[in-house]
Amino acid sequence: MADAAPATADPIAIIRSRRFLALLVLAGLVGLVVSFAAWGFLELVHQIQVGVFQGLPKDLGFSGTPRWWYLPVLAFAGVVTAFAITRLPGRGGHVPAYGLSSGQIQPIELPSVILAALASIGLGLVIGPEAPLIALGGGLGLLAMRLINKDAPNEVGAVMAAAGMFAAVSLIFASPLIAAVLMIEVSGLGGSKLTLILIPGLLAAGIGSLISVGMGSWTGLSTSAYALGPLSLPAFARPDVTDFLWTVPFALAIALGTFLIFSGARALVPVITPRPFLYLPLIGLLVAGLAIAFTYATDHGANEVLFSGQDQLPGLASNASSWSLGALALLLLFKGIGYSMSAAAFRGGPTFPAMFLGAAAGLMAGHLPGFESTPAVAVGLGAGVVSVLRLPLSAVVIGVLLTDRSGAGSAPLVIFGVVVAYIASVWLAARQGPEPPATTDTAASRHDHPDEVMTAAGVR
């Protein structure tokens, strides 16, 4: 018979409990299952994008992808997403116009979420994969717990769902650290609850990173096609006073631009919701039209306007010299409008388009006197994330880790820019009025004492 759970919420006592060790074993199993599933989802999204936008036009005899090709593809994406929203349980997941949800999804809702995500992300809408990955990880974690012990209380399933979320998010960022910080901040964990969720979650996230690294050698399919790693930027040793002075208006501009994008998206939601089969294909056509117009106005491809941006971000950063100020301005305008419409109508995550737009804005800001492109891009990444998610620690970690190859000089500016953008975003939101309440139905938020969860595991 195992040791009884301690009557205290002391973290050391929690970790020494045999029931907690049992939870770790279960979290490891969940992390393994979810990691393979998340890898399969991301790889499928990538293969859809390659097949639809490169392989299929070639098979039909075109030498390249015709500009008009994007119109029927994105309209079809609207039809499929509308079907997932209206005909399947779960309504395709949460609406990205309202940020990043941390709510627990039921396994029966997974087909709707996955279908909507494959259509939205795979077929070119300006939306990211992190939200469906969180839903996939949570739903599969809960399902796995029910299959292992169908009589297990909801509390244990919630812990396994959180572990699944950690594992799934670690694949897209290619980092268990980013995944852990993001999920902790989204969930609002603290105190002894943090120990209960964090340790199993870190284990699952580590397994997710291992799967991400290993799948390339096992299958020959590179995770670099969809996993976002550190960017290649010029070295930057240390900031000076000018860098700090430019960081303030730059971060404020990103906060204002993000506010306008999401204000427009939230204004569209009640218009779109009653008639998705009409409006989603129409918005798909409009986004495709923006991408086509961008190719005529610049010498860059439609892919820069379409998609979430994590595939295009490394190339944007490493080939900054190929972008004129005019092209960057048009990119911000066209992709920003497409982002707003996509977040209102389709399903996916809001984070990666904000990161891409923040980096593009950073390349523009890098032309300011005394403000180099490397710190400007780093600040743009962090300010873009915090303006959308209102998660300052996650924004700092993302901005710093994705630019750490250029040196540590950008880190103070990222922190400074994130703080400025966060305060500005909160102030703008308060001026606009109350937002819809965020979903926080997580394992940590529903229990006053962590021993309840370990006891619920039924390990004796």
TATA-V405100 format. One record per backbone hydrogen bond with DSSP energy under -0.5 kcal/mol. CO is the residue of the C=O (numbers start at 1). NH is the residue of the N-H. Records with the same first field share a line. If there is no record, write none. Layout:
CO: NH + NH
This chain:
10: 14
11: 15
12: 16
13: 17
14: 17
17: 21
18: 22
19: 23
20: 24
21: 25
22: 26
23: 27
24: 28
25: 29
26: 30
27: 31
28: 32
29: 33
30: 34
31: 35
32: 36
33: 37
34: 38
35: 39
36: 40
37: 41
38: 42
39: 43
40: 44
41: 45
42: 46
43: 47
44: 48
45: 49
46: 50
47: 51
48: 52
49: 53
50: 54 + 55
51: 56
54: 58
55: 59
56: 60
57: 62
58: 61
64: 66
66: 69
67: 70
68: 71 + 72
69: 73
70: 74
71: 75
72: 76
73: 77
74: 78
75: 79
76: 80
77: 81
78: 82
79: 83
80: 84
81: 85
82: 86
83: 87
84: 88 + 92
88: 91
90: 93
94: 96
95: 98
96: 99
99: 101
106: 109
107: 110
109: 113
110: 114
111: 115
112: 116
113: 117
114: 118
115: 119
116: 120
117: 121 + 122
118: 122
119: 123
120: 125
121: 124
124: 307
125: 127
128: 349
129: 133
130: 134
131: 135
132: 136
133: 137
134: 138
135: 139
136: 140
137: 141
138: 142
139: 143
140: 144
141: 145
142: 146
143: 147
144: 148
145: 149
149: 152
153: 156 + 157
154: 158
155: 159
156: 160
157: 161
158: 162
159: 163
160: 164
161: 165
162: 166
163: 167
164: 168
165: 169
166: 170
167: 171
168: 171 + 172
169: 173
170: 174 + 175
172: 228
175: 179
176: 180
177: 181
178: 182
179: 183
180: 184
181: 185
182: 186
183: 187
184: 188 + 189
190: 193 + 194
191: 194 + 195
192: 196
193: 197
194: 198
195: 199
196: 200
197: 201
198: 202
199: 203
200: 204
201: 205
202: 206
203: 207
204: 208
205: 209
206: 210
207: 211
208: 212
209: 213
210: 214
211: 215
212: 216
213: 217
214: 218
215: 219 + 221
216: 220
220: 222
222: 225
223: 226 + 227
227: 229
231: 233
236: 409
240: 244
241: 245
242: 246
243: 247
244: 248
245: 249
246: 250
247: 251
248: 252
249: 253
250: 254
251: 255
252: 256
253: 257
254: 258
255: 259
256: 260
257: 261
258: 262
259: 263
260: 264
261: 265
262: 266
263: 267
264: 268
265: 269
266: 270
268: 271 + 272
269: 273
270: 274
272: 275
273: 276
275: 278 + 279
276: 280
278: 282
279: 283
280: 284
281: 285
282: 286
283: 287
284: 288
285: 289
286: 290
287: 291
288: 292
289: 293
290: 294
291: 295
292: 296
293: 297
294: 298
301: 304
302: 305 + 306
309: 313
310: 314
312: 316
313: 317
314: 318
315: 319
317: 320
319: 322
320: 323
322: 324
324: 328
325: 329
326: 330
327: 331
328: 332
329: 333
330: 334
331: 335
332: 336
333: 337
334: 338
335: 339
336: 340
337: 341
338: 342
339: 343
340: 344
341: 345
342: 346
343: 97
346: 96
349: 128
350: 354
351: 355
352: 356
353: 357
354: 358
355: 359
356: 360
357: 361
358: 362
359: 363
360: 364
361: 365
362: 366
364: 367
365: 368
368: 371
370: 372
372: 376
373: 377
374: 378
375: 379
376: 380
377: 381
378: 382
379: 383
380: 384
381: 385
382: 386
383: 387
384: 388
385: 389
386: 390
390: 392
391: 395
392: 396
393: 397
394: 398
395: 399
396: 400
397: 401
398: 402
400: 403
401: 404
402: 231
403: 406
404: 407
406: 236
407: 410
408: 411
410: 414
411: 415
412: 416
413: 417
414: 418
415: 419
416: 420
417: 421
418: 422
419: 423
420: 424
421: 425
422: 426
423: 427
424: 428
425: 429
426: 430
427: 431
428: 432
429: 433
438: 440
439: 102
440: 442
441: 104
442: 446
443: 446
444: 447
449: 452 + 453
450: 453 + 454
451: 455
452: 456
453: 457
454: 457 + 459
455: 458
456: 153
458: 460
460: 2
